[in-house]
Amino acid sequence: MPDANPEVGITGLGQVAISVKDVERATRFYRDVVGLPLLFTAPPGLAFLQCGGVRVMLAQPEKNGEAKSASVLYFSVPDIHAAYQRMKQRGAQFEDEPHMIAKMPTHDLWMVFFRDTEDNLMGMMSEVST
């Protein structure tokens, strides 16, 4: 596989857009259930939340399109069991329970999956030191 062009200068992921039907409902979910800080809202119907060093933009699809399922976002958490319990208490609908995905040389990789208010599949992941 050829090397990426070093002149482009990509330094990381700055923002992720999630297509939603109801921006206000989705904002409440990501702010109040998931726990992402709301940065700001902007017309027409945009909401921006902070997730570590990445902004999450919630928006209705452009050109009167139908909201499609988003790519799966994996939110990193230090304690997946505590995060799972906290979100479950706040009303999150989980697909499963936290479970180990893989044993790595220095940690175990744990994941759990949930649905947002727009039926997008999202994940939480935790790298647990061994």
ZADO-1210 file (C-alpha; in nm, 4 decimals, padded with zeros to 6 digits):
<atoms>
<atom x="00.0000" y="00.0000" z="00.0000" code="MET" pos="1"/>
<atom x="00.1507" y="00.3388" z="-00.0948" code="PRO" pos="2"/>
<atom x="00.2457" y="00.5868" z="00.1765" code="ASP" pos="3"/>
<atom x="00.0098" y="00.8776" z="00.2370" code="ALA" pos="4"/>
<atom x="00.1153" y="01.2104" z="00.0900" code="ASN" pos="5"/>
<atom x="00.3058" y="01.3836" z="00.3727" code="PRO" pos="6"/>
<atom x="00.2203" y="01.7278" z="00.2272" code="GLU" pos="7"/>
<atom x="-00.1497" y="01.6878" z="00.3115" code="VAL" pos="8"/>
<atom x="-00.0726" y="01.7257" z="00.6807" code="GLY" pos="9"/>
<atom x="-00.3665" y="01.5390" z="00.8331" code="ILE" pos="10"/>
<atom x="-00.3171" y="01.5417" z="01.2081" code="THR" pos="11"/>
<atom x="-00.6279" y="01.3611" z="01.3254" code="GLY" pos="12"/>
<atom x="-01.0044" y="01.3559" z="01.3214" code="LEU" pos="13"/>
<atom x="-01.1578" y="01.6941" z="01.4061" code="GLY" pos="14"/>
<atom x="-01.5309" y="01.6394" z="01.3674" code="GLN" pos="15"/>
<atom x="-01.7821" y="01.3611" z="01.3084" code="VAL" pos="16"/>
<atom x="-02.1324" y="01.4261" z="01.1713" code="ALA" pos="17"/>
<atom x="-02.4264" y="01.2134" z="01.2793" code="ILE" pos="18"/>
<atom x="-02.7363" y="01.2390" z="01.0626" code="SER" pos="19"/>
<atom x="-03.0502" y="01.2612" z="01.2792" code="VAL" pos="20"/>
<atom x="-03.4235" y="01.3164" z="01.2267" code="LYS" pos="21"/>
<atom x="-03.4749" y="01.5257" z="01.5421" code="ASP" pos="22"/>
<atom x="-03.1761" y="01.7401" z="01.6430" code="VAL" pos="23"/>
<atom x="-03.3225" y="01.8502" z="01.9785" code="GLU" pos="24"/>
<atom x="-03.4056" y="01.4930" z="02.0834" code="ARG" pos="25"/>
<atom x="-03.0638" y="01.3665" z="01.9715" code="ALA" pos="26"/>
<atom x="-02.8920" y="01.6557" z="02.1528" code="THR" pos="27"/>
<atom x="-03.0668" y="01.5655" z="02.4799" code="ARG" pos="28"/>
<atom x="-02.9596" y="01.2008" z="02.4363" code="PHE" pos="29"/>
<atom x="-02.5920" y="01.2720" z="02.3638" code="TYR" pos="30"/>
<atom x="-02.5739" y="01.5440" z="02.6331" code="ARG" pos="31"/>
<atom x="-02.7883" y="01.3913" z="02.9104" code="ASP" pos="32"/>
<atom x="-02.7522" y="01.0148" z="02.8558" code="VAL" pos="33"/>
<atom x="-02.4107" y="00.9763" z="02.6922" code="VAL" pos="34"/>
<atom x="-02.2677" y="01.2733" z="02.8830" code="GLY" pos="35"/>
<atom x="-02.1002" y="01.4731" z="02.6046" code="LEU" pos="36"/>
<atom x="-02.0731" y="01.8466" z="02.6797" code="PRO" pos="37"/>
<atom x="-02.2806" y="02.0654" z="02.4466" code="LEU" pos="38"/>
<atom x="-02.0537" y="02.3231" z="02.2847" code="LEU" pos="39"/>
<atom x="-02.3098" y="02.5245" z="02.0892" code="PHE" pos="40"/>
<atom x="-02.6092" y="02.5129" z="01.8571" code="THR" pos="41"/>
<atom x="-02.6349" y="02.6920" z="01.5241" code="ALA" pos="42"/>
<atom x="-02.9037" y="02.7488" z="01.2652" code="PRO" pos="43"/>
<atom x="-03.0492" y="02.5743" z="01.0814" code="PRO" pos="44"/>
<atom x="-03.0812" y="02.2923" z="01.3371" code="GLY" pos="45"/>
<atom x="-02.7213" y="02.2008" z="01.4163" code="LEU" pos="46"/>
<atom x="-02.5783" y="02.0951" z="01.7525" code="ALA" pos="47"/>
<atom x="-02.2111" y="02.0498" z="01.8367" code="PHE" pos="48"/>
<atom x="-02.0863" y="01.8421" z="02.1300" code="LEU" pos="49"/>
<atom x="-01.7345" y="01.7686" z="02.2548" code="GLN" pos="50"/>
<atom x="-01.5961" y="01.4154" z="02.2667" code="CYS" pos="51"/>
<atom x="-01.2331" y="01.4334" z="02.3792" code="GLY" pos="52"/>
<atom x="-01.0532" y="01.6140" z="02.1007" code="GLY" pos="53"/>
<atom x="-01.3278" y="01.5511" z="01.8430" code="VAL" pos="54"/>
<atom x="-01.6446" y="01.7542" z="01.7848" code="ARG" pos="55"/>
<atom x="-01.9660" y="01.5624" z="01.7208" code="VAL" pos="56"/>
<atom x="-02.2111" y="01.7451" z="01.4944" code="MET" pos="57"/>
<atom x="-02.5779" y="01.6460" z="01.4998" code="LEU" pos="58"/>
<atom x="-02.7681" y="01.7575" z="01.1911" code="ALA" pos="59"/>
<atom x="-03.0669" y="01.6734" z="00.9788" code="GLN" pos="60"/>
<atom x="-02.9750" y="01.5421" z="00.6349" code="PRO" pos="61"/>
<atom x="-02.9244" y="01.8046" z="00.3675" code="GLU" pos="62"/>
<atom x="-03.1618" y="01.8512" z="00.0744" code="LYS" pos="63"/>
<atom x="-03.4642" y="01.6989" z="00.2530" code="ASN" pos="64"/>
<atom x="-03.2979" y="01.3608" z="00.2507" code="GLY" pos="65"/>
<atom x="-03.3820" y="01.0840" z="00.4908" code="GLU" pos="66"/>
<atom x="-03.1541" y="01.0324" z="00.7881" code="ALA" pos="67"/>
<atom x="-02.9425" y="00.7237" z="00.7271" code="LYS" pos="68"/>
<atom x="-02.7668" y="00.5114" z="00.9844" code="SER" pos="69"/>
<atom x="-02.4372" y="00.6622" z="01.0867" code="ALA" pos="70"/>
<atom x="-02.1044" y="00.4907" z="01.0917" code="SER" pos="71"/>
<atom x="-02.0518" y="00.3214" z="01.4248" code="VAL" pos="72"/>
<atom x="-01.8745" y="00.5545" z="01.6669" code="LEU" pos="73"/>
<atom x="-01.6801" y="00.3910" z="01.9490" code="TYR" pos="74"/>
<atom x="-01.6648" y="00.6100" z="02.2591" code="PHE" pos="75"/>
<atom x="-01.3610" y="00.5370" z="02.4782" code="SER" pos="76"/>
<atom x="-01.4302" y="00.5067" z="02.8499" code="VAL" pos="77"/>
<atom x="-01.1936" y="00.4194" z="03.1360" code="PRO" pos="78"/>
<atom x="-01.4455" y="00.1901" z="03.3130" code="ASP" pos="79"/>
<atom x="-01.6907" y="00.0262" z="03.0733" code="ILE" pos="80"/>
<atom x="-01.8973" y="-00.1370" z="03.3489" code="HIS" pos="81"/>
<atom x="-01.9513" y="00.1928" z="03.5340" code="ALA" pos="82"/>
<atom x="-02.0300" y="00.3787" z="03.2089" code="ALA" pos="83"/>
<atom x="-02.2753" y="00.1056" z="03.1079" code="TYR" pos="84"/>
<atom x="-02.4581" y="00.1266" z="03.4418" code="GLN" pos="85"/>
<atom x="-02.4658" y="00.5082" z="03.4359" code="ARG" pos="86"/>
<atom x="-02.6062" y="00.5239" z="03.0817" code="MET" pos="87"/>
<atom x="-02.8534" y="00.2414" z="03.1464" code="LYS" pos="88"/>
<atom x="-02.9857" y="00.4330" z="03.4494" code="GLN" pos="89"/>
<atom x="-03.0268" y="00.7383" z="03.2249" code="ARG" pos="90"/>
<atom x="-03.2411" y="00.5405" z="02.9786" code="GLY" pos="91"/>
<atom x="-02.9951" y="00.4162" z="02.7147" code="ALA" pos="92"/>
<atom x="-03.1097" y="00.1067" z="02.5234" code="GLN" pos="93"/>
<atom x="-02.8219" y="-00.1410" z="02.4987" code="PHE" pos="94"/>
<atom x="-02.7870" y="-00.4197" z="02.2452" code="GLU" pos="95"/>
<atom x="-02.5779" y="-00.6303" z="02.4822" code="ASP" pos="96"/>
<atom x="-02.3727" y="-00.6112" z="02.8020" code="GLU" pos="97"/>
<atom x="-02.0037" y="-00.5194" z="02.8320" code="PRO" pos="98"/>
<atom x="-01.7940" y="-00.8082" z="02.7049" code="HIS" pos="99"/>
<atom x="-01.4312" y="-00.8782" z="02.6238" code="MET" pos="100"/>
<atom x="-01.3536" y="-00.8681" z="02.2533" code="ILE" pos="101"/>
<atom x="-00.9838" y="-00.9539" z="02.2540" code="ALA" pos="102"/>
<atom x="-00.6851" y="-01.0205" z="02.4786" code="LYS" pos="103"/>
<atom x="-00.4025" y="-00.7941" z="02.3665" code="MET" pos="104"/>
<atom x="-00.0400" y="-00.8088" z="02.4881" code="PRO" pos="105"/>
<atom x="-00.0881" y="-00.5223" z="02.7373" code="THR" pos="106"/>
<atom x="-00.4646" y="-00.4988" z="02.7845" code="HIS" pos="107"/>
<atom x="-00.8031" y="-00.6612" z="02.7289" code="ASP" pos="108"/>
<atom x="-01.0366" y="-00.4869" z="02.4825" code="LEU" pos="109"/>
<atom x="-01.3965" y="-00.4604" z="02.6096" code="TRP" pos="110"/>
<atom x="-01.7000" y="-00.3291" z="02.4185" code="MET" pos="111"/>
<atom x="-02.0737" y="-00.2775" z="02.4524" code="VAL" pos="112"/>
<atom x="-02.3227" y="-00.1446" z="02.1964" code="PHE" pos="113"/>
<atom x="-02.6266" y="00.0828" z="02.2273" code="PHE" pos="114"/>
<atom x="-02.8764" y="00.2660" z="02.0073" code="ARG" pos="115"/>
<atom x="-02.9262" y="00.6410" z="02.0081" code="ASP" pos="116"/>
<atom x="-03.2656" y="00.8099" z="01.9689" code="THR" pos="117"/>
<atom x="-03.2307" y="00.7903" z="01.5907" code="GLU" pos="118"/>
<atom x="-03.1652" y="00.4129" z="01.5984" code="ASP" pos="119"/>
<atom x="-02.7964" y="00.4599" z="01.5097" code="ASN" pos="120"/>
<atom x="-02.5746" y="00.1853" z="01.6505" code="LEU" pos="121"/>
<atom x="-02.2976" y="00.3218" z="01.8753" code="MET" pos="122"/>
<atom x="-02.0313" y="00.1503" z="02.0822" code="GLY" pos="123"/>
<atom x="-01.8330" y="00.2056" z="02.3962" code="MET" pos="124"/>
<atom x="-01.4882" y="00.0589" z="02.4337" code="MET" pos="125"/>
<atom x="-01.2404" y="00.0227" z="02.7149" code="SER" pos="126"/>
<atom x="-00.8808" y="-00.0966" z="02.7147" code="GLU" pos="127"/>
<atom x="-00.8389" y="-00.2689" z="03.0509" code="VAL" pos="128"/>
<atom x="-00.4787" y="-00.3177" z="03.1664" code="SER" pos="129"/>
<atom x="-00.3832" y="-00.6775" z="03.2423" code="THR" pos="130"/>
</atoms>
